[in-house]
Amino acid sequence: MRCWTPATNSRKAWVSDWRSLDPAALEREYNARATVSDIDAELRAYREASTPMYDALECQRNLAYGPSPDETLDLFPVPGHPEAPLLLFIHGGYWRALSKADSVFMARQMVAQGVAVAAIDYSLAPAARLGTMVAQCRRAVAWLHAQRLARHPKPGHIIVAGSSAGAHLAAMVLAPGWQGGLQVPTDVVHAGVLVSGLYDLAPLRQTLPQTWLQLDAQDVQALSPQQHLPDPYRPVHVVVAEHDTAEFKRQSHDYAQACALRGNPVEFVQVAGRNHFDIILDWMRADTVLTRCVLALAQPGD
């Protein structure tokens, strides 16, 4: 594990400017699937680890948080503790794949540690635009906030987490400016744990994901977390895998550095021996960086 404060760290290890890359190199940098030998096995591991959670734990399945059929979530409460903090996980899949059923592998570990877990579905590309997905994730937070208040006057922290494209969506949930429209407090989300994410959408317009995202210049400005940083003092943990590409690392580093300069408490961590896909399975164990991040952020008063 490598951990440092990004505002004081050199960027020598990262690609300094994506515009300096030729088209083929840029394509390689944003092709996460090419960094592993068997992508089907990596993705299958999510479902195989998640499926047993539904039988092993109390779960409220397919709760509707919005008007679209895609807007549902699965909730694993901590039995007898409606005040428990909540980890809200937003799955990746480059905004076009996976689901909540692939995304609850951490539930047993988190619930045992006193942290409830929710995993959401959202509409996928190319049928849905990215702005729609962002709005859906924010509605999920507002719905969970209302439900938790109905069960306890002072529920614990909501911590939003996501992987890859899910980290982008989680970062847009951390962004300010939308909370009033959904009648939730500005601090409705206490903190974020963002894993191998994308925070500047501009390079994606030059790579394969543009074929299903169809981003324009306005989308890049409106939907890039790098342009919409969390309110100061909101804790943010930004995590990358050792075997992520240089551009995924650079994007994560730049976002973490911008947050730190804004006044957010930031930890930037590179996890040794992990790739873009298997890193999030570390949430299944108690002795990992990802689990320790969530448990630290879930503490009252943090």
BAROTOR-329982 format. One record per atom (N, C-alpha, C): residue in one letter; x, y, z. Coordinates in steps of 0.02 Angstrom, whole numbers, padded with zeros to 5 digits, always signed. Atoms other than C-alpha are relative to their C-alpha. Example, Ala and Ser with C-alpha at 12.3 -4.5 7.8 and 13.67 -1.06 7.14 Angstrom:
<atoms>
A+00045-00059+00000A+00615-00225+00390A+00045+00060+00000S-00042-00059-00003S+00684-00053+00357S-00039+00055+00037
</atoms>
This chain:
<atoms>
M+00042-00060+00000M+00000+00000+00000M+00044+00062+00000R-00032-00065-00003R+00057+00176-00037R-00054+00052+00018C+00049-00050-00022C-00031+00321+00050C+00037+00065+00012W-00030-00065-00011W+00009+00506+00046W-00051+00055-00010T+00042-00058+00011T-00065+00678+00045T+00013+00026-00070P-00014-00015+00071P-00086+00718-00141P+00021+00071-00013A-00017-00070+00013A-00067+00906-00125A+00075+00012+00003T-00072-00009-00006T+00116+00882-00082T+00040-00052-00039N-00034+00054+00035N+00157+00734-00192N+00017+00018-00072S-00020-00010+00070S+00252+00742-00356S-00044-00040-00046R+00039+00036+00050R+00158+00690-00513R+00045-00038-00048K-00046+00031+00047K+00312+00612-00592K-00022-00070-00021A+00018+00069+00016A+00235+00438-00585A-00059-00004-00048W+00062+00003+00038W+00081+00487-00685W+00010+00034-00068V+00002-00035+00064V+00046+00538-00864V-00018+00073+00013S+00010-00070-00019S+00056+00728-00858S-00055+00033-00041D+00050-00033+00042D-00059+00773-01002D-00025-00051-00052W+00027+00051+00045W-00174+00652-01093W+00002+00023-00073R-00002-00026+00069R-00169+00766-01246R+00066-00014-00034S-00065+00016+00029S+00013+00718-01270S+00004-00071-00027L+00000+00070+00021L-00034+00537-01304L-00027-00006-00071D+00028+00013+00066D-00059+00474-01481D-00065-00039+00008P+00066+00033-00007P-00232+00400-01517P+00003-00071+00024A-00004+00070-00021A-00178+00220-01497A+00019-00007+00073A-00020+00001-00070A-00092+00254-01332A-00057+00022+00046L+00057-00023-00040L-00241+00351-01268L-00053-00054+00006E+00049+00054-00002E-00356+00208-01314E+00021-00054+00049R-00024+00051-00047R-00247+00086-01218R-00009+00023+00073E+00005-00025-00069E-00249+00197-01064E-00071-00004+00027Y+00069+00002-00023Y-00439+00196-01057Y-00035-00067-00014N+00026+00067+00009N-00460+00012-01096N+00017-00042+00061A-00014+00036-00063A-00469-00060-00920A-00003-00075-00010R+00007+00072+00009R-00523-00230-00983R+00064-00032-00026A-00062+00027+00028A-00358-00252-01074A+00055-00009+00053T-00051+00006-00052T-00263-00243-00908T-00004-00067+00036V+00006+00065-00032V-00323-00417-00856V-00004-00054-00055S-00003+00053+00049S-00306-00585-00942S-00068-00031-00016D+00066+00032+00010D-00486-00645-00919D-00053+00045+00031I+00049-00048-00026I-00614-00507-00901I-00064-00035+00022D+00061+00035-00018D-00759-00629-00896D+00006-00030+00070A-00011+00029-00067A-00685-00715-00743A-00001+00055+00053E-00001-00056-00048E-00656-00547-00657E-00071+00022+00016L+00069-00023-00011L-00837-00494-00681L-00043-00055+00031R+00037+00056-00029R-00905-00666-00640R+00012-00006+00075A-00017+00003-00072A-00817-00657-00472A-00045+00046+00041Y+00046-00044-00037Y-00928-00510-00422Y-00066-00035+00015R+00065+00032-00009R-01088-00608-00449R+00006-00060+00047E-00009+00059-00041E-01020-00766-00369E+00010+00018+00074A-00010-00022-00069A-00968-00669-00213A-00062+00035+00028S+00059-00037-00023S-01130-00568-00206S-00060-00044+00013T+00061+00041-00005T-01261-00704-00230T-00011-00029+00070P+00012+00029-00067P-01232-00789-00060P-00023+00051+00052M+00020-00050-00050M-01262-00624+00031M-00075+00003+00009Y+00073-00004-00004Y-01447-00631-00010Y-00030-00054+00044D+00024+00053-00043D-01469-00796+00081D+00027+00005+00071A-00034-00001-00066A-01349-00762+00224A-00024+00057+00045L+00015-00060-00039L-01414-00591+00278L-00071+00024-00011E+00063-00035+00009E-01573-00495+00306E+00009+00051-00057C-00006-00045+00057C-01605-00399+00145C-00069+00023-00022Q+00060-00028+00030Q-01739-00284+00077Q+00017+00012-00074R-00020+00001+00070R-01733-00313-00111R-00047+00041-00043N+00038-00034+00053N-01788-00210-00259N-00044+00056+00026L+00036-00058-00026L-01841-00057-00161L+00003+00055-00053A+00003-00052+00051A-01898+00080-00281A+00018+00067+00031Y-00020-00066-00025Y-01808+00245-00252Y-00019+00056-00048G+00019-00050+00049G-01874+00333-00407G-00051-00028-00049P+00055+00020+00044P-02001+00325-00549P+00018-00051-00054S-00019+00045+00053S-01900+00225-00676S+00004-00071+00025P-00009+00071-00020P-01904+00034-00673P+00072-00017+00018D-00071+00012-00015D-01714+00044-00666D+00020+00025+00069E-00018-00033-00062E-01717+00143-00504E-00021-00041+00060T+00012+00043-00058T-01711+00007-00372T+00066-00012+00036L-00059+00014-00040L-01592-00039-00234L-00014-00059+00046D+00003+00052-00051D-01554-00182-00116D+00034+00026+00063L-00023-00028-00063L-01530-00139+00067L+00012-00056+00050F-00019+00048-00053F-01440-00245+00198F+00007+00040+00065P-00004-00037-00063P-01480-00168+00368P+00042-00037+00052V-00030+00032-00059V-01390-00200+00530V-00058-00016+00047P+00060+00017-00039P-01525-00297+00625P-00001+00032+00069G+00009-00031-00065G-01591-00201+00774G+00034+00068+00008H-00036-00064-00004H-01491-00044+00732H-00018+00045-00059P+00019-00045+00054P-01587+00078+00621P+00045+00062-00003E-00045-00058-00001E-01460+00211+00672E+00068-00015-00031A-00066+00020+00025A-01315+00115+00593A+00021+00043-00059P-00024-00034+00061P-01205+00206+00466P-00014-00044-00060L+00019+00034+00062L-01235+00159+00285L+00054+00010-00053L-00043-00002+00059L-01117+00116+00143L-00044-00008-00061L+00037+00003+00063L-01200+00156-00024L+00050-00013-00056F-00047+00019+00052F-01109+00066-00164F-00031+00008-00069I+00021-00011+00069I-01124+00118-00347I+00047-00040-00046H-00042+00046+00040H-01064-00015-00469H+00030+00035-00060G-00031-00023+00062G-00949+00013-00616G-00028-00037-00060G+00021+00031+00062G-00956-00064-00789G+00001+00049-00059Y-00007-00052+00052Y-00908+00090-00893Y-00068+00028-00020W+00067-00029+00008W-01088+00153-00872W-00046-00041-00045R+00042+00038+00048R-01155+00012-00982R-00008-00074+00021A+00002+00071-00020A-01140-00152-00883A-00005-00006+00076L+00005+00020-00070L-01162-00240-00715L-00064+00026+00032S+00062-00017-00035S-01298-00217-00585S+00012-00006+00075K-00004+00007-00073K-01334-00213-00399K+00010-00072+00021A-00008+00071-00017A-01341-00403-00400A+00072-00023-00004D-00072+00014+00003D-01154-00400-00439D+00039+00039+00053S-00033-00054-00036S-01117-00273-00305S-00010-00001+00076V+00013+00003-00072V-01159-00334-00129V+00047-00049+00035F-00048+00048-00028F-01008-00446-00098F+00028+00022+00067M-00027-00026-00063M-00956-00333+00047M-00050-00002+00057A+00054-00008-00049A-01122-00348+00140A+00014-00037+00065R-00012+00038-00062R-01074-00485+00264R+00053+00034+00043Q-00054-00031-00037Q-00912-00399+00314Q-00023+00067+00030M+00021-00065-00025M-00990-00227+00331M-00053-00006+00055V+00053+00008-00050V-01147-00282+00424V+00029-00027+00065A-00032+00026-00060A-01039-00381+00545A+00037+00054+00039Q-00036-00056-00031Q-00943-00220+00579Q-00048+00057+00019G+00049-00050-00021G-01105-00123+00611G-00016+00052-00052V+00013-00047+00055V-01120-00038+00440V-00049-00032-00048A+00049+00024+00050A-01276-00061+00333A+00027+00011-00070V-00023-00004+00070V-01253-00083+00145V-00060+00008-00046A+00048-00005+00054A-01356-00024-00003A+00037-00001-00066A-00027+00000+00068A-01319-00060-00186A-00056+00017-00047I+00054-00027+00042I-01415+00027-00324I+00009-00023-00072D+00002+00002+00072D-01466-00004-00502D-00013+00070-00027Y+00014-00062+00036Y-01469+00141-00624Y-00003-00017-00074S+00006+00013+00072S-01508+00155-00809S+00069+00001-00032L-00065+00008+00031L-01365+00105-00923L+00001+00028-00071A-00011-00021+00069A-01292+00173-01085A-00001-00063-00045P+00014-00062+00035P-01325+00181-01228P-00072+00024+00006A+00070-00020-00005A-01510+00186-01184A-00008+00063+00041A+00005-00059-00045A-01480+00318-01049A+00061+00044-00009R-00055-00048+00001R-01374+00475-01051R+00032+00003+00070L-00037-00002-00062L-01244+00504-00917L-00034+00045+00051G+00034-00045-00046G-01340+00650-00842G-00058-00034+00035T+00055+00038-00030T-01487+00534-00812T+00026-00045+00056M-00028+00043-00051M-01376+00413-00716M+00019+00039+00062V-00019-00042-00056V-01307+00553-00607V-00062+00019+00041A+00061-00019-00035A-01483+00612-00566A-00030-00059+00038Q+00027+00059-00034Q-01536+00435-00522Q+00039-00015+00064C-00040+00013-00060C-01392+00410-00401C-00015+00050+00055R+00018-00050-00050R-01436+00572-00315R-00069-00013+00029R+00067+00018-00026R-01618+00519-00301R+00005-00058+00049A-00009+00056-00045A-01560+00358-00220A+00022+00024+00069V-00023-00028-00064V-01469+00458-00086V-00057+00034+00036A+00055-00035-00031A-01620+00568-00055A-00052-00049+00028W+00048+00050-00023W-01735+00416-00041W+00026-00035+00063L-00028+00034-00058L-01618+00327+00079L+00001+00046+00061H+00000-00048-00055H-01601+00484+00184H-00069+00004+00032A+00068-00005-00026A-01790+00499+00202A-00020-00064+00037Q+00018+00063-00031Q-01811+00315+00242Q+00036-00009+00067R-00038+00007-00062R-01675+00319+00374R-00026+00047+00054L+00029-00046-00049L-01748+00473+00458L-00066-00025+00027A+00064+00027-00023A-01916+00387+00466A+00009-00055+00052R-00013+00055-00046R-01835+00246+00566R+00039+00021+00061H-00040-00022-00057H-01720+00345+00680H+00013+00075-00007P-00008-00072+00007P-01705+00531+00720P+00071+00023-00015K-00070-00018+00013K-01515+00530+00708K+00037-00060-00029P-00035+00056+00030P-01456+00398+00586P+00074+00015-00010G-00072-00008+00010G-01270+00368+00560G+00016+00027-00069H-00025-00029+00062H-01165+00434+00418H-00021-00042-00061I+00001+00032+00065I-01199+00393+00236I+00068+00010-00032I-00063-00001+00036I-01037+00349+00148I-00013-00027-00070V+00011+00023+00069V-01046+00339-00041V+00065-00027-00027A-00059+00032+00029A-00927+00223-00131A-00016-00023-00070G+00010+00025+00068G-00902+00170-00310G+00066-00022-00030S-00058+00027+00034S-00784+00081-00426S-00003+00018-00074S-00005-00016+00071S-00727+00141-00598S-00054+00051-00020A+00054-00047+00016A-00880+00221-00680A-00043+00015+00061G+00037-00012-00062G-00966+00199-00512G+00034+00051+00044A-00035-00051-00037A-00830+00305-00433A-00015+00069-00029H+00021-00063+00030H-00871+00442-00559H-00068+00021+00026L+00068-00016-00022L-01055+00432-00510L+00000+00018+00075A-00005-00016-00072A-01010+00430-00324A+00028+00070+00010A-00029-00067-00006A-00903+00585-00348A-00051+00054-00019M+00053-00048+00017M-01051+00672-00432M-00053+00004+00055V+00043-00004-00059V-01155+00628-00279V+00033+00043+00054L-00036-00042-00047L-01020+00709-00172L+00000+00074-00020A-00002-00069+00025A-01029+00866-00280A-00054+00042+00033P+00051-00044-00029P-01123+01017-00211P-00050+00023-00052G+00045-00036+00043G-01273+01107-00282G-00065-00035-00017W+00061+00037+00019W-01404+00970-00306W-00044-00015+00060Q+00035+00025-00059Q-01456+00936-00127Q-00065+00039+00014G+00059-00040-00014G-01579+01080-00109G-00059-00020-00044G+00053+00019+00046G-01677+01024-00261G-00035-00064+00021L+00029+00063-00024L-01707+00855-00178L-00016+00004+00074Q+00020-00014-00069Q-01738+00933-00007Q+00036-00045+00051V-00042+00034-00048V-01594+00850+00082V+00054+00049+00022P-00052-00046-00023P-01459+00935+00187P+00063-00005-00043T-00060-00001+00042T-01297+00984+00103T+00050-00054+00022D-00045+00052-00024D-01205+00858+00212D-00034-00068+00004V+00035+00064-00001V-01324+00714+00174V+00047-00059-00010V-00053+00050+00007V-01172+00615+00117V+00060+00025+00038H-00054-00021-00044H-01036+00620+00246H+00068-00002-00035A-00067+00011+00027A-00889+00555+00143A-00004-00047-00059G-00002+00044+00058G-00835+00458-00010G+00062-00044+00000V-00056+00045+00013V-00725+00308-00050V-00004-00017-00074L+00003+00002+00073L-00686+00315-00236L+00058-00043-00025V-00049+00050+00019V-00596+00169-00317V+00009-00002-00076S-00018+00006+00071S-00508+00175-00487S-00049+00036-00045G+00052-00037+00034G-00623+00311-00549G+00023+00045-00056L-00011-00048+00054L-00638+00437-00690L-00033+00066+00021Y+00024-00063-00028Y-00656+00620-00643Y+00002+00057-00050D-00001-00047+00055D-00620+00714-00805D-00022-00038-00062L+00029+00038+00056L-00729+00657-00950L+00029+00019-00068A-00025-00023+00064A-00636+00753-01085A+00036-00053-00041P-00035+00050+00040P-00520+00610-01136P-00047-00054-00029L+00045+00053+00023L-00668+00492-01154L-00032+00017-00067R+00027-00019+00065R-00732+00591-01303R+00045-00022-00057Q-00048+00021+00051Q-00575+00531-01394Q+00012-00075+00001T-00012+00072-00008T-00590+00347-01346T-00065-00039-00009L+00057+00044+00015L-00707+00198-01366L-00063+00016+00040P+00062-00013-00037P-00828+00244-01224P-00044+00054-00031Q+00041-00051+00032Q-00885+00392-01328Q-00054-00031-00044T+00050+00031+00043T-00978+00268-01440T-00065-00014+00037W+00062+00011-00037W-01102+00232-01301W-00018+00058+00045L+00016-00058-00043L-01089+00393-01198L-00024+00060-00040Q+00020-00056+00042Q-01106+00519-01340Q+00003+00067+00038L-00010-00061-00039L-01035+00659-01234L+00013+00060-00046D-00018-00062+00034D-01031+00838-01295D+00039+00044+00049A-00040-00043-00043A-00930+00984-01226A-00037+00021+00063Q+00040-00018-00059Q-01071+01035-01110Q-00003-00057+00050D-00001+00058-00045D-01079+00859-01039D+00065-00003+00039V-00065+00003-00032V-00894+00863-01003V+00004+00050+00058Q-00002-00051-00052Q-00911+01025-00905Q-00049-00016+00057A+00052+00009-00050A-01072+00979-00815A+00008-00064+00041L+00000+00066-00030L-01031+00798-00773L+00069-00026+00019S-00067+00019-00022S-00844+00795-00736S+00009+00018+00074P-00010-00016-00071P-00815+00782-00547P+00059+00048+00012Q-00057-00046-00008Q-00650+00875-00571Q-00024+00073-00002Q+00027-00068+00004Q-00758+01028-00609Q-00052+00013+00055H+00052-00006-00051H-00877+00997-00462H+00023-00035+00064L-00032+00031-00057L-00774+00961-00308L-00046+00003+00061P+00042-00001-00060P-00854+00918-00140P+00010+00063+00040D-00008-00055-00046D-00886+01053-00013D+00062-00013+00043P-00059+00009-00043P-00729+01084+00092P-00017-00037+00064Y+00004+00039-00062Y-00703+00972+00243Y-00039-00065-00008R+00031+00066+00011R-00798+00826+00164R+00056-00051-00012P-00055+00048+00009P-00680+00676+00185P-00007-00039-00065V-00001+00038+00062V-00630+00589+00024V+00060-00047+00001H-00053+00049+00008H-00530+00429+00007H+00000-00021-00073V-00008+00016+00071V-00466+00401-00170V+00050-00057-00005V-00039+00061+00000V-00398+00228-00206V+00011-00023-00072V-00015+00030+00065V-00312+00152-00358V+00034-00067+00011A-00034+00064-00001A-00245-00021-00397A+00070+00007-00031E-00068-00001+00028E-00062-00053-00432E-00001-00010-00076H+00000+00018+00071H-00109-00123-00602H-00053+00039-00040D+00037-00047+00041D-00226+00017-00655D+00046+00032-00050T-00041-00035+00049T-00168+00110-00809T+00023+00067+00029A-00027-00064-00022A-00067+00269-00790A-00053+00055-00002E+00052-00052+00005E-00216+00374-00846E-00053-00006+00055F+00046+00008-00056F-00334+00299-00718F+00033+00026+00064K-00036-00025-00059K-00201+00335-00586K+00006+00076-00003R-00007-00073+00007R-00172+00511-00653R-00065+00035+00015Q+00065-00031-00013Q-00358+00551-00652Q-00015-00001+00075S+00014+00006-00072S-00374+00488-00473S+00044+00048+00039H-00046-00044-00035H-00220+00583-00417H-00021+00073-00008D+00019-00070+00011D-00277+00746-00497D-00063+00019+00038Y+00061-00014-00037Y-00450+00733-00419Y+00016+00006+00075A-00018-00002-00070A-00376+00694-00248A+00038+00064+00018Q-00039-00060-00012Q-00254+00837-00262Q-00044+00062+00000A+00045-00057+00003A-00390+00960-00312A-00044+00004+00063C+00040+00001-00061C-00497+00905-00164C+00042+00023+00060A-00042-00020-00056A-00351+00924-00044A+00013+00075+00000L-00011-00071+00006L-00315+01099-00108L-00063+00040+00018R+00064-00033-00016R-00500+01142-00085R-00014-00001+00075G+00010+00004-00071G-00491+01092+00098G-00030-00064+00025N+00027+00064-00021N-00556+00915+00099N+00054-00042+00033P-00046+00051-00024P-00471+00786+00210P+00003-00056-00051V-00008+00047+00055V-00401+00670+00078V+00052-00053+00018E-00050+00052+00003E-00314+00503+00076E+00002-00028-00071F-00010+00029+00066F-00242+00441-00088F+00042-00062+00009V-00032+00064-00014V-00195+00258-00085V+00007-00041-00064Q-00010+00050+00052Q-00119+00138-00210Q+00008-00068+00033V+00000+00066-00032V-00154-00044-00165V+00041-00048-00042A-00046+00045+00035A-00015-00164-00212A-00034-00066-00018G+00021+00066+00020G-00051-00323-00308G-00072-00005-00025R+00070+00001+00021R-00227-00274-00362R-00006+00031-00070N+00014-00029+00066N-00299-00237-00534N-00064+00040+00004H+00057-00044+00004H-00440-00125-00591H-00064-00033+00024F+00062+00036-00015F-00570-00260-00557F+00001-00035+00067D+00001+00039-00062D-00516-00367-00410D+00010+00042+00063I-00013-00042-00059I-00473-00221-00296I-00061+00006+00045I+00058-00012-00042I-00652-00198-00237I-00021-00062+00040L+00014+00060-00039L-00664-00378-00178L+00036+00002+00068D-00032-00010-00065D-00549-00320-00037D-00050+00021+00054W+00051-00017-00049W-00708-00256+00046W-00028-00062+00035M+00024+00061-00032M-00745-00438+00089M+00042-00020+00060R-00044+00017-00055R-00601-00442+00214R+00007+00059+00047A-00004-00052-00052A-00578-00347+00377A+00067+00036-00001D-00068-00026-00008D-00391-00317+00358D+00025+00037-00061T-00020-00033+00062T-00391-00215+00197T-00009+00076+00004V+00005-00073+00004V-00372-00032+00152V-00072+00022-00009L+00068-00022+00015L-00549-00020+00083L-00045-00007+00061T+00041+00010-00060T-00630-00093+00239T+00018+00051+00054R-00020-00048-00051R-00527+00016+00354R-00023+00070-00017C+00025-00066+00020C-00574+00170+00253C-00073+00010+00021V+00070-00007-00016V-00760+00138+00274V-00011+00003+00075L+00010+00002-00072L-00749+00095+00459L+00023+00065+00033A-00023-00064-00028A-00648+00252+00496A-00050+00056-00014L+00047-00054+00018L-00771+00363+00403L-00068-00009+00033A+00066+00013-00030A-00921+00280+00486A-00004+00020+00073Q+00000-00015-00072Q-00869+00332+00661Q-00038+00064+00014P+00035-00063-00018P-00985+00460+00744P+00050+00055+00017G-00042-00057-00015G-00910+00632+00754G+00054+00013-00050D-00051-00012+00052D-00792+00609+00607D-00023+00051-00051
</atoms>
